[in-house]
Amino acid sequence: MEGHTIFNGLKVIDFHAHFPTANWLDWRVSWRQRLVERYGEKNTQMLMEQSARNGEEMRKLWGFKPPEPEIRSDEEQASKWATDLIEKGVSRVNFVTGGGNENLATIIKQYPEKFTGFAHHNIFSNDAAIKLEYAVKKLMLKGYKIIASSQREPIDEKSIYPVWEMAEKLEIPILIHFGILGGGGGMALDLRNMNPLTLWEVAKMFPRIPFVIPHFGAGYLRELLQLCWSCPNIYVDTSGSNRWMRWMPFEINLKLLFRKAIETIGPNRLIFGSDSSYFPRGFSLSYLREQLRICRSIGLEEESIEKIFQKNAAKLLKIDV
């Protein structure tokens, strides 16, 4: 197991990954259509090409191969993911998307000792709260994933308060992506939902819900830290390449990012994630290596490292470690 050389016995839990479902092309077509409706065909094509260039640049930077052109069944992909985790010494992965709630629940049932997952249906649908209850109670999903940046309406709309009320009743975490989508030039449908501070009133109204903001805020570091300072139910996940750092107006790197997060919220509210998805990359061991190296280089004790890379996730997911 390759991971054992760097984990020092740590049972790593990846809180944030995406299952590469066979129907991902349907989602991509749907997302593209939403952009066409807003920006037109030609402008959307330019935006998609820009996003593709940024993705290719990211892969070159980290030495990742392009996604496999072959479309595999979900059963095959689940088997590859389970094998990949074992080979790399990773204890468990939490998929925050996976082709719909029912589809992801079916995938998780194949490898319940390795997989958990989140509901990820549209929060603005009329039955969003009912769907969430069903996803948690019947499908056994562990939380809820929302991409705020892709919503047409502000995430603090009173009309979706029933969803927050249901999440509070179910005692589940909610992961909400703010900031850049898909690398530099990432597209958002409502700029107010780029800013994590949009969640301030909701987080205050529902203090028992653990809200997890991924990618260190994806370009909104200052606003995220302000939100964390004022709302103790805000958690931060570390997932992805965090390439957004290069577009900041001040000098920042991953080491400074971890140090500032630790200074603001400590190790109890910081959670490791990889944002892994496709093969042949599978679980991104490169991200884990770098983040572990940084945590040790800034002098974090092993107890704090265990919280960030294992125990905080286990607590929110309500699983044994």
KEKE-3310 file (N, C-alpha, C; in steps of 0.2 Angstrom, whole numbers, plus 5000, padded with zeros to 4 digits):
npx = (5004:5004:5001:5005:5018:5018:5008:5010:5003:4991:4973:4967:4953:4944:4935:4929:4925:4921:4910:4914:4902:4893:4884:4888:4890:4877:4874:4884:4879:4867:4871:4878:4868:4861:4870:4870:4856:4858:4869:4870:4874:4887:4895:4894:4902:4914:4917:4917:4928:4938:4937:4941:4954:4960:4958:4967:4979:4980:4981:4993:5002:5001:5005:4995:4986:4975:4957:4950:4945:4936:4920:4914:4904:4894:4896:4908:4916:4915:4921:4934:4937:4936:4947:4957:4958:4962:4974:4981:4981:4971:4958:4944:4932:4921:4909:4903:4895:4886:4878:4865:4854:4848:4856:4869:4867:4865:4878:4886:4881:4888:4901:4901:4910:4920:4915:4905:4892:4884:4868:4863:4853:4843:4842:4833:4821:4804:4801:4813:4816:4809:4815:4828:4826:4821:4833:4842:4836:4831:4839:4851:4861:4874:4874:4873:4876:4879:4881:4883:4888:4882:4869:4854:4847:4849:4858:4853:4840:4824:4814:4820:4822:4815:4823:4835:4830:4826:4838:4844:4835:4838:4851:4863:4878:4881:4888:4894:4898:4906:4913:4925:4922:4927:4941:4951:4942:4930:4913:4899:4881:4875:4882:4882:4881:4894:4901:4906:4901:4887:4881:4880:4868:4860:4869:4869:4856:4854:4862:4866:4869:4882:4891:4900:4913:4921:4937:4945:4937:4939:4944:4939:4945:4947:4934:4929:4936:4931:4918:4920:4925:4914:4904:4903:4899:4904:4914:4929:4935:4949:4950:4956:4966:4967:4971:4966:4973:4983:4976:4974:4975:4985:5000:5000:5001:5000:5005:5004:4991:4986:4991:4985:4972:4972:4976:4964:4953:4958:4962:4951:4940:4944:4945:4951:4950:4950:4944:4944:4940:4940:4947:4962:4968:4961:4960:4968:4983:4994:4989:4986:4999:5005:4998:4999:5013:5014:5007:5014:5026:5023:5023:5012:5005:5003:4991:4983:4984:4978:4965:4962:4964:4956:4948:4939:4931:4926:4918:4908:4902:4897:4903:4913:4931)
npy = (4994:5010:5022:5020:5024:5037:5040:5036:5027:5033:5033:5038:5049:5054:5067:5073:5070:5065:5054:5046:5044:5035:5043:5055:5063:5067:5076:5086:5090:5096:5106:5114:5118:5126:5137:5141:5146:5157:5165:5163:5153:5155:5162:5154:5143:5149:5151:5137:5132:5140:5135:5122:5123:5128:5117:5108:5114:5113:5099:5096:5103:5096:5083:5075:5062:5064:5063:5046:5041:5031:5025:5019:5007:5010:5001:4995:5006:5009:4997:5000:5011:5007:4997:5006:5014:5005:5001:5013:5015:5022:5025:5028:5035:5049:5053:5067:5069:5060:5056:5058:5056:5043:5035:5036:5031:5018:5014:5016:5006:4995:4995:4998:4998:5006:5017:5032:5044:5060:5068:5077:5084:5097:5112:5121:5116:5112:5101:5099:5098:5087:5077:5077:5072:5059:5055:5054:5046:5035:5031:5032:5041:5053:5067:5083:5091:5106:5117:5132:5142:5139:5142:5150:5159:5168:5160:5162:5164:5165:5156:5144:5140:5129:5118:5120:5118:5105:5099:5102:5095:5082:5082:5083:5086:5100:5103:5116:5124:5138:5153:5151:5141:5126:5130:5144:5157:5151:5147:5156:5158:5167:5180:5184:5172:5168:5172:5167:5174:5176:5166:5170:5174:5163:5153:5159:5158:5144:5137:5124:5116:5109:5118:5116:5123:5121:5119:5129:5141:5144:5156:5166:5169:5178:5182:5170:5167:5177:5173:5161:5166:5172:5163:5148:5136:5134:5125:5121:5114:5106:5103:5098:5106:5119:5130:5142:5151:5158:5168:5178:5194:5196:5189:5171:5155:5136:5133:5144:5146:5135:5138:5150:5146:5137:5146:5154:5145:5133:5116:5108:5111:5110:5100:5087:5085:5079:5081:5072:5062:5057:5043:5040:5045:5043:5042:5056:5056:5064:5077:5074:5070:5082:5091:5084:5085:5099:5101:5095:5102:5114:5112:5105:5095:5077:5073:5084:5083:5070:5074:5083:5075:5064:5062:5073:5072:5059:5062:5071:5063:5053:5040:5025:5025)
npz = (5000:4995:5001:5015:5017:5020:5028:5041:5049:5050:5047:5034:5029:5015:5013:5003:4987:4970:4962:4947:4938:4925:4919:4918:4907:4904:4914:4911:4898:4902:4911:4902:4893:4902:4903:4889:4888:4896:4891:4877:4863:4856:4865:4876:4871:4870:4884:4889:4882:4888:4901:4899:4894:4906:4914:4908:4910:4924:4925:4919:4927:4939:4935:4930:4921:4906:4908:4906:4890:4889:4893:4907:4916:4931:4941:4937:4939:4952:4957:4953:4960:4974:4974:4971:4982:4992:4987:4988:5001:5008:5019:5018:5007:5004:4994:4986:4975:4963:4951:4955:4969:4972:4963:4968:4981:4977:4972:4984:4992:4986:4992:5006:5017:5012:5005:5008:5006:4999:4998:4983:4976:4968:4977:4976:4971:4973:4982:4989:5003:5007:4998:5004:5017:5013:5007:5017:5027:5021:5010:5016:5015:5020:5021:5013:4998:4990:4976:4977:4969:4956:4957:4953:4961:4976:4989:5002:5002:5009:5005:5004:5017:5023:5019:5026:5039:5039:5037:5049:5058:5054:5058:5050:5041:5029:5014:5005:4990:4987:4977:4964:4950:4943:4940:4935:4929:4930:4929:4935:4940:4948:4955:4968:4975:4974:4985:5001:5013:5010:5016:5029:5037:5037:5043:5056:5059:5060:5069:5073:5062:5054:5043:5029:5020:5005:4997:5003:5002:4988:4982:4989:5002:5012:5015:5019:5030:5039:5040:5046:5058:5064:5065:5073:5068:5055:5045:5036:5021:5013:5000:4983:4970:4973:4964:4963:4971:4963:4957:4966:4974:4982:4989:4991:4997:4998:5010:5018:5018:5025:5037:5041:5041:5052:5062:5063:5065:5070:5072:5074:5065:5052:5037:5028:5010:4994:4981:4971:4956:4942:4932:4924:4936:4948:4966:4972:4976:4976:4981:4994:4999:4998:5006:5019:5021:5022:5034:5043:5042:5047:5060:5066:5078:5079:5084:5080:5066:5064:5067:5056:5045:5047:5059:5061:5049:5051:5063:5058:5048:5056:5058:5062:5066)
capx = (5000:5009:5000:5007:5024:5017:5002:5012:4997:4984:4968:4964:4946:4943:4928:4926:4927:4915:4910:4914:4896:4893:4879:4891:4889:4870:4875:4888:4875:4862:4875:4880:4861:4859:4874:4867:4850:4859:4874:4870:4879:4894:4898:4895:4907:4921:4918:4918:4935:4942:4937:4945:4961:4962:4959:4973:4985:4980:4983:5000:5005:5002:5007:4989:4984:4968:4952:4949:4939:4931:4914:4913:4898:4895:4898:4915:4920:4915:4926:4941:4938:4938:4954:4962:4959:4966:4981:4984:4981:4966:4953:4937:4930:4915:4907:4898:4890:4887:4873:4859:4854:4847:4861:4875:4866:4866:4885:4889:4880:4893:4907:4899:4916:4924:4911:4899:4890:4879:4863:4865:4848:4842:4840:4827:4815:4798:4801:4820:4817:4807:4820:4833:4824:4821:4840:4846:4833:4830:4845:4857:4866:4876:4874:4870:4880:4876:4885:4880:4890:4878:4862:4851:4844:4854:4857:4850:4833:4819:4810:4823:4823:4813:4828:4839:4826:4826:4845:4845:4832:4842:4858:4868:4882:4880:4894:4892:4904:4906:4919:4926:4919:4931:4947:4951:4937:4924:4907:4893:4875:4873:4888:4881:4883:4901:4904:4903:4897:4880:4878:4880:4862:4858:4873:4867:4849:4854:4869:4867:4870:4889:4891:4907:4915:4927:4943:4947:4933:4939:4945:4936:4948:4946:4927:4928:4939:4927:4912:4922:4926:4908:4900:4907:4897:4907:4920:4933:4938:4955:4950:4957:4972:4967:4974:4963:4978:4987:4973:4973:4979:4991:5004:4997:5003:4996:5007:5001:4984:4985:4993:4980:4966:4973:4976:4958:4948:4961:4962:4944:4935:4947:4944:4954:4947:4954:4941:4946:4935:4940:4952:4967:4970:4958:4962:4974:4988:4998:4986:4987:5006:5007:4995:5002:5019:5014:5004:5020:5031:5022:5023:5006:5006:5000:4984:4979:4984:4973:4958:4961:4964:4952:4943:4934:4927:4922:4913:4902:4899:4895:4906:4919:4937)
capy = (5000:5016:5027:5019:5027:5044:5041:5035:5023:5037:5031:5044:5049:5059:5070:5077:5067:5065:5048:5047:5040:5034:5048:5062:5067:5070:5082:5091:5093:5100:5112:5118:5121:5132:5143:5144:5150:5164:5168:5161:5148:5157:5164:5148:5139:5152:5149:5130:5131:5142:5130:5116:5125:5128:5110:5105:5117:5110:5092:5097:5106:5090:5077:5070:5061:5066:5058:5041:5042:5025:5026:5012:5006:5013:4995:4995:5012:5008:4992:5003:5016:5003:4995:5012:5016:4999:5001:5019:5015:5027:5021:5029:5041:5052:5056:5072:5069:5053:5055:5058:5052:5035:5032:5036:5026:5011:5013:5015:4999:4990:4995:5002:4999:5011:5023:5036:5049:5065:5070:5082:5087:5104:5115:5126:5112:5112:5096:5098:5096:5080:5073:5077:5068:5053:5053:5052:5041:5029:5030:5032:5046:5056:5074:5087:5095:5111:5121:5139:5146:5137:5143:5156:5163:5168:5154:5164:5165:5162:5151:5137:5138:5122:5113:5120:5116:5098:5097:5103:5090:5076:5082:5081:5092:5102:5106:5122:5126:5145:5154:5149:5135:5123:5133:5151:5158:5146:5151:5156:5160:5173:5182:5184:5166:5167:5175:5163:5178:5175:5161:5172:5174:5156:5150:5161:5155:5137:5136:5117:5113:5110:5120:5114:5126:5117:5123:5136:5146:5145:5163:5170:5167:5183:5182:5163:5167:5181:5169:5156:5169:5174:5157:5143:5130:5134:5121:5122:5108:5108:5099:5101:5109:5126:5134:5149:5155:5161:5174:5182:5200:5196:5182:5166:5148:5132:5133:5150:5145:5130:5142:5155:5143:5135:5152:5156:5140:5128:5109:5105:5113:5109:5093:5085:5082:5078:5083:5067:5060:5052:5039:5035:5048:5040:5046:5061:5055:5070:5082:5071:5070:5089:5093:5081:5088:5106:5101:5093:5107:5120:5110:5103:5089:5071:5074:5089:5080:5065:5077:5086:5070:5058:5062:5078:5069:5054:5064:5073:5057:5048:5033:5023:5025)
capz = (5000:4994:5006:5021:5018:5022:5033:5048:5052:5049:5043:5030:5026:5010:5014:4997:4981:4965:4959:4940:4935:4918:4916:4919:4901:4904:4918:4907:4893:4906:4913:4896:4891:4907:4901:4883:4889:4899:4887:4870:4860:4855:4871:4880:4868:4873:4891:4890:4880:4893:4907:4897:4894:4913:4917:4905:4913:4930:4925:4917:4933:4944:4931:4930:4914:4905:4910:4901:4885:4889:4898:4911:4920:4938:4944:4936:4942:4960:4959:4952:4966:4980:4973:4971:4989:4995:4984:4990:5009:5010:5023:5016:5003:5004:4987:4987:4970:4960:4947:4958:4976:4971:4960:4972:4986:4975:4972:4990:4994:4984:4996:5012:5021:5009:5003:5010:5001:5001:4993:4979:4972:4968:4983:4974:4969:4978:4987:4991:5010:5007:4995:5008:5022:5010:5005:5023:5031:5017:5006:5021:5013:5026:5021:5008:4994:4986:4973:4977:4963:4950:4958:4950:4966:4982:4994:5008:5001:5014:5002:5005:5024:5025:5018:5032:5045:5038:5039:5057:5061:5053:5061:5045:5038:5023:5011:5000:4986:4985:4974:4957:4948:4937:4939:4934:4924:4932:4928:4941:4938:4952:4958:4976:4978:4974:4992:5007:5017:5008:5021:5036:5041:5037:5048:5062:5061:5061:5072:5075:5056:5052:5036:5027:5014:5002:4993:5007:4999:4981:4980:4994:5008:5017:5017:5022:5037:5042:5041:5052:5065:5067:5065:5075:5064:5049:5044:5030:5018:5010:4994:4976:4968:4975:4960:4964:4974:4959:4955:4972:4973:4987:4989:4995:4995:5002:5017:5022:5018:5031:5044:5042:5043:5059:5067:5063:5067:5074:5069:5075:5060:5046:5035:5022:5005:4988:4975:4966:4952:4936:4931:4928:4942:4954:4972:4971:4981:4976:4985:5001:5001:4999:5012:5025:5021:5024:5040:5047:5041:5051:5067:5069:5082:5076:5086:5076:5060:5065:5067:5050:5040:5049:5065:5060:5044:5054:5067:5054:5044:5061:5057:5067:5063)
cpx = (5004:5008:5003:5014:5024:5012:5004:5006:4991:4979:4964:4957:4946:4936:4925:4929:4920:4915:4909:4908:4896:4888:4882:4890:4882:4871:4878:4883:4870:4865:4876:4873:4859:4863:4872:4861:4852:4864:4874:4875:4886:4898:4899:4901:4914:4922:4920:4926:4940:4943:4942:4952:4964:4963:4965:4979:4986:4983:4991:5004:5006:5004:5001:4988:4977:4963:4952:4944:4934:4926:4913:4906:4899:4898:4906:4919:4920:4920:4933:4942:4940:4945:4959:4963:4963:4973:4985:4984:4976:4960:4946:4936:4923:4913:4901:4893:4891:4881:4866:4859:4853:4853:4867:4873:4867:4874:4888:4887:4884:4899:4906:4905:4921:4921:4906:4897:4885:4874:4865:4860:4847:4839:4833:4821:4810:4799:4808:4820:4814:4812:4826:4832:4824:4829:4844:4843:4832:4836:4851:4863:4868:4876:4871:4875:4877:4881:4882:4882:4886:4871:4860:4849:4849:4853:4854:4843:4829:4815:4813:4825:4820:4818:4833:4836:4826:4833:4846:4841:4835:4849:4863:4872:4880:4886:4892:4898:4902:4912:4919:4924:4924:4937:4946:4946:4931:4918:4902:4887:4872:4879:4888:4882:4890:4904:4901:4899:4889:4877:4878:4874:4859:4862:4871:4860:4849:4861:4871:4869:4878:4889:4899:4908:4921:4932:4945:4943:4934:4940:4943:4938:4946:4938:4925:4930:4934:4921:4914:4923:4920:4903:4904:4905:4900:4914:4923:4936:4944:4955:4953:4964:4973:4971:4971:4968:4982:4983:4971:4977:4984:4994:5001:5000:4999:4998:5004:4994:4982:4986:4988:4974:4966:4973:4969:4953:4951:4960:4955:4939:4939:4947:4947:4949:4951:4951:4942:4940:4937:4947:4956:4969:4968:4959:4968:4979:4993:4996:4987:4994:5007:5004:4997:5009:5019:5011:5010:5025:5030:5021:5017:5008:5002:4993:4980:4979:4979:4966:4957:4960:4959:4946:4937:4929:4922:4916:4907:4899:4896:4897:4912:4925:4942)
cpy = (5006:5021:5026:5022:5034:5045:5040:5031:5027:5034:5037:5043:5055:5061:5072:5074:5066:5058:5049:5043:5040:5039:5055:5066:5070:5076:5088:5094:5098:5107:5117:5122:5127:5138:5146:5148:5157:5168:5168:5156:5149:5158:5158:5144:5142:5150:5142:5129:5134:5138:5124:5117:5125:5121:5107:5107:5114:5103:5092:5099:5100:5084:5072:5069:5063:5061:5052:5042:5037:5027:5019:5013:5009:5007:4994:5001:5011:5003:4995:5008:5012:5000:5000:5014:5011:5000:5007:5020:5020:5023:5022:5035:5043:5055:5061:5073:5062:5051:5054:5054:5045:5032:5031:5031:5019:5009:5012:5008:4993:4989:4999:5003:5004:5017:5026:5041:5054:5066:5076:5085:5094:5107:5119:5122:5112:5107:5094:5096:5089:5075:5072:5072:5060:5050:5051:5046:5034:5027:5029:5036:5050:5064:5077:5091:5100:5115:5128:5143:5145:5139:5150:5161:5163:5163:5156:5166:5162:5156:5144:5136:5131:5117:5114:5117:5108:5095:5097:5097:5083:5076:5080:5087:5094:5105:5110:5125:5134:5147:5152:5142:5132:5127:5140:5152:5154:5150:5151:5160:5166:5175:5183:5178:5164:5168:5171:5167:5178:5170:5163:5172:5167:5152:5152:5158:5148:5135:5129:5113:5114:5112:5119:5118:5123:5122:5129:5142:5148:5152:5168:5169:5172:5183:5175:5164:5172:5177:5164:5160:5171:5169:5151:5136:5130:5130:5122:5115:5110:5105:5103:5104:5116:5131:5141:5154:5160:5168:5179:5188:5201:5189:5177:5159:5143:5131:5139:5149:5140:5134:5147:5152:5140:5140:5154:5151:5134:5121:5106:5106:5113:5102:5092:5083:5083:5081:5078:5065:5054:5048:5041:5038:5044:5045:5050:5060:5061:5076:5080:5072:5078:5092:5090:5084:5095:5106:5099:5098:5113:5118:5107:5096:5083:5071:5078:5086:5074:5068:5080:5080:5064:5059:5067:5075:5063:5056:5067:5068:5052:5041:5032:5024:5020)
cpz = (5000:4999:5013:5023:5021:5027:5040:5052:5052:5045:5040:5028:5021:5011:5008:4990:4976:4962:4951:4937:4928:4915:4917:4913:4901:4908:4914:4902:4896:4908:4907:4893:4895:4905:4894:4884:4892:4894:4880:4868:4860:4861:4876:4878:4870:4880:4892:4887:4885:4899:4905:4897:4902:4916:4914:4908:4920:4930:4923:4924:4938:4941:4931:4922:4913:4907:4904:4897:4886:4895:4901:4915:4927:4942:4943:4939:4949:4961:4958:4958:4972:4979:4973:4978:4993:4993:4987:4998:5012:5013:5020:5011:5003:4997:4988:4981:4967:4956:4950:4965:4975:4968:4964:4978:4984:4974:4979:4993:4992:4989:5002:5017:5018:5007:5007:5005:5003:4996:4989:4974:4972:4974:4982:4972:4975:4983:4989:4998:5010:5004:5000:5014:5019:5009:5011:5027:5027:5013:5010:5018:5020:5027:5015:5004:4990:4983:4972:4971:4957:4951:4955:4955:4972:4987:5001:5008:5006:5011:5003:5013:5026:5024:5024:5038:5045:5040:5046:5060:5060:5056:5056:5043:5031:5020:5005:4997:4984:4980:4967:4956:4942:4936:4937:4928:4925:4931:4934:4938:4942:4956:4966:4979:4977:4981:4997:5012:5016:5013:5028:5040:5042:5043:5055:5064:5062:5063:5074:5068:5055:5044:5034:5020:5011:4999:4997:5004:4992:4979:4984:5001:5014:5020:5021:5029:5042:5044:5047:5058:5068:5068:5067:5072:5057:5049:5037:5027:5013:5002:4987:4976:4971:4971:4960:4967:4969:4956:4961:4971:4978:4987:4994:4993:4999:5009:5021:5023:5024:5037:5045:5044:5050:5064:5068:5067:5071:5070:5069:5069:5053:5044:5028:5017:4999:4981:4969:4962:4947:4936:4924:4934:4948:4960:4971:4976:4982:4981:4992:5003:5002:5005:5019:5026:5024:5032:5045:5047:5045:5058:5070:5072:5078:5078:5082:5069:5059:5064:5060:5045:5041:5053:5064:5055:5047:5059:5063:5050:5049:5059:5061:5063:5066)
residu = (MET:GLU:GLY:HIS:THR:ILE:PHE:ASN:GLY:LEU:LYS:VAL:ILE:ASP:PHE:HIS:ALA:HIS:PHE:PRO:THR:ALA:ASN:TRP:LEU:ASP:TRP:ARG:VAL:SER:TRP:ARG:GLN:ARG:LEU:VAL:GLU:ARG:TYR:GLY:GLU:LYS:ASN:THR:GLN:MET:LEU:MET:GLU:GLN:SER:ALA:ARG:ASN:GLY:GLU:GLU:MET:ARG:LYS:LEU:TRP:GLY:PHE:LYS:PRO:PRO:GLU:PRO:GLU:ILE:ARG:SER:ASP:GLU:GLU:GLN:ALA:SER:LYS:TRP:ALA:THR:ASP:LEU:ILE:GLU:LYS:GLY:VAL:SER:ARG:VAL:ASN:PHE:VAL:THR:GLY:GLY:GLY:ASN:GLU:ASN:LEU:ALA:THR:ILE:ILE:LYS:GLN:TYR:PRO:GLU:LYS:PHE:THR:GLY:PHE:ALA:HIS:HIS:ASN:ILE:PHE:SER:ASN:ASP:ALA:ALA:ILE:LYS:LEU:GLU:TYR:ALA:VAL:LYS:LYS:LEU:MET:LEU:LYS:GLY:TYR:LYS:ILE:ILE:ALA:SER:SER:GLN:ARG:GLU:PRO:ILE:ASP:GLU:LYS:SER:ILE:TYR:PRO:VAL:TRP:GLU:MET:ALA:GLU:LYS:LEU:GLU:ILE:PRO:ILE:LEU:ILE:HIS:PHE:GLY:ILE:LEU:GLY:GLY:GLY:GLY:GLY:MET:ALA:LEU:ASP:LEU:ARG:ASN:MET:ASN:PRO:LEU:THR:LEU:TRP:GLU:VAL:ALA:LYS:MET:PHE:PRO:ARG:ILE:PRO:PHE:VAL:ILE:PRO:HIS:PHE:GLY:ALA:GLY:TYR:LEU:ARG:GLU:LEU:LEU:GLN:LEU:CYS:TRP:SER:CYS:PRO:ASN:ILE:TYR:VAL:ASP:THR:SER:GLY:SER:ASN:ARG:TRP:MET:ARG:TRP:MET:PRO:PHE:GLU:ILE:ASN:LEU:LYS:LEU:LEU:PHE:ARG:LYS:ALA:ILE:GLU:THR:ILE:GLY:PRO:ASN:ARG:LEU:ILE:PHE:GLY:SER:ASP:SER:SER:TYR:PHE:PRO:ARG:GLY:PHE:SER:LEU:SER:TYR:LEU:ARG:GLU:GLN:LEU:ARG:ILE:CYS:ARG:SER:ILE:GLY:LEU:GLU:GLU:GLU:SER:ILE:GLU:LYS:ILE:PHE:GLN:LYS:ASN:ALA:ALA:LYS:LEU:LEU:LYS:ILE:ASP:VAL)
# end
